[in-house]
Amino acid sequence: MYKIFSTFTGAGGLDIGFHGDFRFLKNEYKALPFSTKYVVEYNKYAVDSLKYNKKYFSQINSDVEPKDITENIEKELEKHNTNEYDILLGGFPCVTFSVVGKQKGIKDDKDGQLYESFAKYVEKLQPKVFVAENVKGILSANKGEAVKIIKKRFELDGYKLKIFLVNFADFGVPQLRQRVLFIGVRKDLNIEFVPPEFTHKDNHVTSNEAFKNLPKIEKCKHMEPLRVTNNVVERLKHIKEGGNFKDVENTPYAVKGLMSNIYRRLDGNKPAYTVIASGGGGTWGYHQTQHRPLTNRERARLQSFPDDYNFQGSTTEVRRQIGNAVPPLGIYPFAQRVKDLLDGIEPEYNPNDCIREYDVEIKKFI
């Protein structure tokens, strides 16, 4: 069993994807030989979720409590031995770097501190592989210089870093969600990370398919509908499936706003748009045919969380955990490739049907 050290864990989407516990899908997905042994997570409600869902996190440190990764980092690192863990997981925020190339400003910038703390864990723990997730915008941050700094940092720590822009819909997640994966392999292993082939590139899972056989409200948490005003219900009646606030422009139900994610309804015959973690009125996401916001359980379905995963906290906190998560099902093919790598297997693959690597120097996919 390969040991995982998990940072920025949130509700554990990355970890569940590596565990491969997809029995709830009743299909060909098999459990993988990974186990999360230690967690560093700041949000109290996310930590409560990890504790409550012990069937998915039975091996995590029993004393897991909300913890800021930037605080007492040297003391925290002393608790762990080099090479003690096989995998380091995490999702440090997009780093802006106030002075590109010199890394000045990291000490004064919260996101910079979070990135630097993650890098220190890599440097100290020396896992065989690390996987970090980030938003698409990190590829263009500081005109493409930020990712160069990140790549150089991890190379100096002894890793070969590959960068991928993933649309998780291409891997079976019923949602158009683009995210960047940083996958570092320790150079002394002398083996390449082979990216996975697409599983659903020409056959995306739709919202209608995602919502099949939803459990009844009395049998499942987070199925409760949100209360909305009669005015919102009337507005939704005038917004077509797959539409948004533009459908009610110049009507009594018009709203002030120019963002396309305002009062956006799903199209049942397509994957959902990106599930977001927070936002005010009009940003919850709305059902394709029923005149109401999505429930948190429906949002969790779009993120490929199992129905028996019981998120902890208020409706708003649960929404935050779901929206911030990495879709477990989408990370599963990458976890399979990491397993192959650790097993010493370099699988054959069709380069014309797999996700491509991003080259930071020429700023394009190769």
C-alpha positions in Angstrom: 0.0 0.0 0.0 1.5 3.3 -1.1 1.3 6.1 1.5 -0.1 9.5 0.8 0.7 12.8 2.5 -2.2 15.1 1.7 -2.1 18.9 1.9 -4.9 21.4 0.9 -7.1 18.3 1.3 -10.5 20.0 1.4 -13.2 17.4 1.3 -10.7 14.9 -0.1 -11.5 14.8 -3.8 -7.9 14.2 -4.8 -7.5 11.5 -2.2 -10.7 9.6 -3.1 -9.5 9.6 -6.7 -6.3 8.0 -5.7 -8.0 5.5 -3.4 -10.1 4.5 -6.4 -13.1 3.6 -4.2 -15.8 3.9 -6.9 -18.0 0.9 -5.9 -20.9 3.3 -5.8 -20.7 3.5 -9.7 -21.1 -0.3 -10.0 -18.8 -0.6 -12.9 -15.2 -1.4 -13.9 -13.4 1.0 -11.6 -11.2 -0.8 -9.1 -9.6 0.3 -5.8 -6.0 1.4 -6.1 -3.2 0.6 -3.5 -3.1 4.1 -2.1 -3.9 5.2 1.5 -4.0 8.7 2.9 -1.9 8.6 6.1 -1.5 12.3 7.0 -3.6 15.4 6.3 -2.9 19.1 6.5 -6.1 21.1 6.0 -7.1 24.6 7.2 -10.9 24.6 6.9 -12.7 23.3 10.0 -15.7 22.1 8.1 -13.6 20.2 5.6 -11.7 18.5 8.4 -15.0 17.6 10.0 -16.0 16.1 6.7 -12.8 14.0 6.5 -13.4 12.7 10.0 -17.1 11.9 9.5 -16.4 10.0 6.3 -14.0 7.6 7.9 -14.9 4.8 5.4 -12.9 6.8 2.8 -10.2 8.1 5.1 -9.8 5.2 7.6 -6.0 5.6 7.7 -5.5 9.3 8.3 -3.8 10.6 11.4 -6.3 10.3 14.3 -5.3 13.8 15.6 -6.2 15.6 12.4 -7.3 19.1 13.2 -7.6 22.4 11.2 -4.1 23.5 10.5 -2.5 26.3 8.6 0.2 24.9 6.4 2.3 28.1 6.7 2.5 28.0 10.5 5.2 26.3 12.5 6.2 24.6 9.3 9.8 23.6 10.4 8.3 22.1 13.6 5.7 20.3 11.6 8.2 18.9 9.1 10.3 17.5 12.0 7.4 15.0 12.7 8.0 13.3 9.4 10.9 11.4 7.9 12.4 11.8 4.5 11.0 9.1 2.1 8.3 8.2 4.6 5.6 8.9 2.1 5.3 7.8 -1.5 2.9 10.5 -2.7 2.4 14.2 -1.8 -1.0 15.6 -2.9 -2.2 19.2 -2.7 -3.5 22.2 -4.6 -1.6 25.4 -3.7 -3.2 28.6 -5.0 -2.2 30.4 -8.2 1.0 32.3 -7.4 1.4 35.8 -8.7 4.9 36.6 -7.5 5.2 40.4 -7.0 8.6 40.4 -8.7 8.8 37.7 -11.3 12.0 35.7 -11.4 13.3 36.9 -8.0 10.4 35.5 -5.9 10.3 38.7 -3.9 7.0 39.2 -2.2 6.4 35.6 -1.4 6.8 36.3 2.3 4.3 39.1 2.1 1.8 37.4 -0.1 -0.6 34.8 1.3 -0.8 32.7 -1.8 3.0 32.9 -2.2 3.4 31.6 1.3 1.1 28.7 0.6 3.0 27.7 -2.5 6.3 28.0 -0.7 5.0 25.8 2.1 4.0 23.1 -0.3 7.4 23.3 -1.9 9.1 22.9 1.5 7.1 19.7 2.1 8.3 18.4 -1.3 11.9 19.3 -0.4 11.7 17.7 3.1 9.6 14.6 2.5 11.1 13.8 -0.9 8.0 11.7 -2.0 8.5 9.6 -5.1 5.7 11.5 -6.8 3.7 14.7 -6.1 0.5 15.8 -7.7 -0.8 19.4 -7.3 -3.9 20.9 -8.8 -4.4 24.5 -9.8 -6.7 26.8 -11.9 -6.1 27.3 -15.6 -5.1 30.9 -15.1 -1.8 29.8 -13.5 -0.5 29.1 -17.0 -0.8 32.7 -18.0 0.1 34.3 -14.6 2.8 36.9 -15.0 2.7 36.4 -18.7 3.7 32.7 -18.3 6.6 33.4 -16.0 5.0 32.0 -12.8 4.9 28.4 -14.1 8.6 28.7 -15.2 9.5 29.6 -11.6 7.4 26.7 -10.2 9.0 24.3 -12.7 12.5 25.5 -11.9 11.9 25.2 -8.1 10.8 21.6 -8.3 13.6 20.7 -10.7 16.1 22.0 -8.2 14.5 19.8 -5.5 15.2 16.8 -7.7 12.0 16.3 -9.7 11.0 16.1 -13.3 7.8 18.1 -13.6 5.1 17.6 -16.2 2.2 20.0 -16.5 -1.2 19.1 -18.0 -4.3 21.2 -18.7 -7.2 18.8 -18.0 -10.8 19.1 -18.9 -12.2 16.6 -16.5 -15.2 16.0 -18.8 -12.8 14.1 -21.0 -12.3 11.6 -18.1 -15.9 10.9 -17.2 -16.8 13.8 -15.0 -20.2 15.3 -16.0 -18.8 18.8 -15.9 -16.7 21.0 -18.1 -14.0 21.7 -15.6 -10.5 22.8 -16.8 -7.7 22.6 -14.2 -4.0 22.3 -14.3 -2.2 19.3 -12.9 1.5 19.5 -11.8 2.9 16.0 -11.6 6.5 15.7 -10.3 8.5 12.4 -10.4 11.7 12.1 -8.4 14.6 12.0 -10.9 16.4 9.1 -9.2 13.4 6.8 -10.0 14.5 7.0 -13.7 11.0 6.4 -15.0 8.7 8.7 -16.9 5.1 9.6 -16.0 3.0 8.5 -18.9 -0.2 10.5 -19.2 -3.5 8.7 -19.4 -5.5 8.2 -22.5 -8.9 10.0 -22.7 -11.8 7.9 -21.4 -14.7 10.1 -22.5 -13.4 12.7 -24.9 -16.0 12.0 -27.6 -18.6 10.8 -25.2 -19.1 13.3 -22.4 -21.4 12.4 -19.5 -24.4 14.7 -19.5 -26.2 16.4 -16.6 -29.2 14.2 -17.3 -27.1 11.1 -16.9 -25.4 12.5 -13.7 -28.8 13.0 -12.1 -30.2 9.6 -12.8 -31.5 7.7 -9.8 -30.9 10.5 -7.3 -31.7 9.2 -3.8 -34.8 10.4 -2.0 -34.5 13.3 0.3 -35.2 11.2 3.4 -32.4 8.8 2.5 -29.6 11.1 1.6 -28.0 14.3 3.0 -27.8 17.5 1.0 -30.8 16.8 -1.1 -32.7 19.6 0.5 -33.9 22.3 -2.0 -32.8 25.9 -1.4 -35.5 28.4 -0.6 -35.8 31.1 -3.3 -38.2 33.9 -3.7 -41.2 33.8 -6.0 -39.5 36.4 -8.2 -36.6 34.0 -8.8 -38.9 31.2 -9.7 -40.7 33.4 -12.2 -37.4 34.5 -13.6 -36.3 30.9 -14.1 -39.5 30.2 -16.0 -38.3 32.6 -18.6 -34.8 31.2 -18.9 -34.4 28.3 -21.3 -32.5 25.1 -20.7 -28.8 25.9 -21.2 -29.5 29.7 -21.0 -28.6 32.4 -18.5 -29.6 35.9 -17.4 -29.5 37.1 -21.1 -32.8 35.4 -21.6 -34.5 37.8 -19.4 -32.9 41.1 -20.6 -35.4 43.8 -21.3 -38.1 42.0 -19.3 -39.5 42.6 -15.8 -37.2 39.8 -14.6 -33.9 41.4 -15.8 -30.9 41.3 -13.5 -28.0 43.6 -13.1 -24.9 41.6 -14.1 -22.7 40.8 -17.1 -21.2 37.5 -16.1 -22.4 34.4 -18.0 -22.6 32.4 -14.7 -25.5 34.5 -13.5 -28.8 32.5 -13.4 -27.2 29.9 -15.6 -29.3 26.8 -16.2 -27.9 23.4 -17.1 -28.4 21.8 -20.5 -29.5 18.3 -19.7 -27.9 16.9 -22.9 -24.5 18.3 -22.1 -22.0 18.2 -19.2 -22.6 20.9 -16.6 -20.6 24.1 -16.6 -17.9 24.5 -13.9 -19.3 24.1 -10.4 -18.1 27.0 -8.4 -17.5 27.3 -4.6 -19.1 30.6 -3.7 -21.0 33.6 -4.9 -24.1 35.7 -4.3 -27.5 35.6 -5.8 -27.8 34.0 -9.2 -24.6 31.9 -8.9 -25.8 28.7 -7.4 -26.4 27.0 -10.7 -29.9 26.0 -11.8 -31.7 22.8 -12.7 -32.2 22.1 -16.4 -36.0 21.7 -16.2 -37.1 22.4 -12.7 -37.4 26.1 -11.7 -34.9 25.9 -8.7 -31.2 26.0 -7.8 -29.3 22.8 -7.8 -29.1 21.0 -4.4 -25.7 20.3 -2.9 -26.2 16.6 -3.6 -26.7 17.4 -7.3 -23.6 19.6 -7.2 -21.7 16.7 -5.6 -22.9 14.4 -8.3 -21.5 16.8 -10.9 -18.2 16.6 -9.0 -18.4 12.8 -8.9 -18.5 12.4 -5.1 -20.4 9.3 -3.9 -23.9 9.7 -2.6 -23.0 8.5 0.9 -20.3 11.2 1.3 -21.8 13.3 4.1 -20.2 16.8 3.9 -20.2 18.7 7.2 -21.2 22.3 7.9 -23.9 24.8 6.7 -25.3 24.8 3.2 -22.8 27.5 2.3 -19.9 25.6 3.7 -20.9 22.4 2.0 -21.2 24.3 -1.3 -17.7 25.6 -0.7 -16.2 22.2 -0.1 -17.9 20.7 -3.2 -16.9 23.6 -5.5 -13.3 23.7 -4.3 -12.8 20.0 -4.7 -10.9 18.0 -7.4 -13.4 15.6 -9.0 -12.4 12.1 -7.7 -13.4 10.3 -10.9 -11.4 12.7 -13.1 -8.2 12.2 -11.1 -8.6 8.4 -11.1 -6.9 7.8 -14.5 -3.9 9.9 -13.4 -3.7 7.9 -10.2 -3.7 4.7 -12.2 -0.7 6.0 -14.1 1.1 6.9 -10.9 0.5 3.4 -9.6 2.0 2.0 -12.8 5.0 4.3 -12.3 5.5 3.2 -8.7 5.2 -0.4 -9.7 8.0 0.1 -12.3 5.6 -0.2 -15.2 5.8 2.1 -18.2 2.6 1.5 -20.0 2.1 1.7 -23.8 -0.2 4.5 -24.9 -1.4 6.2 -28.0 0.0 9.7 -28.1 -2.8 10.8 -30.4 -5.4 9.9 -27.9 -3.9 11.1 -24.6 -3.6 14.4 -22.8 -0.7 16.5 -23.9 2.1 18.1 -21.8 2.4 21.8 -21.5 5.8 23.2 -22.4 6.5 26.3 -20.3 9.3 27.6 -22.5 7.3 27.7 -25.7 4.0 28.2 -24.0 2.2 25.5 -25.9 1.1 21.9 -25.6 3.4 19.2 -27.1 
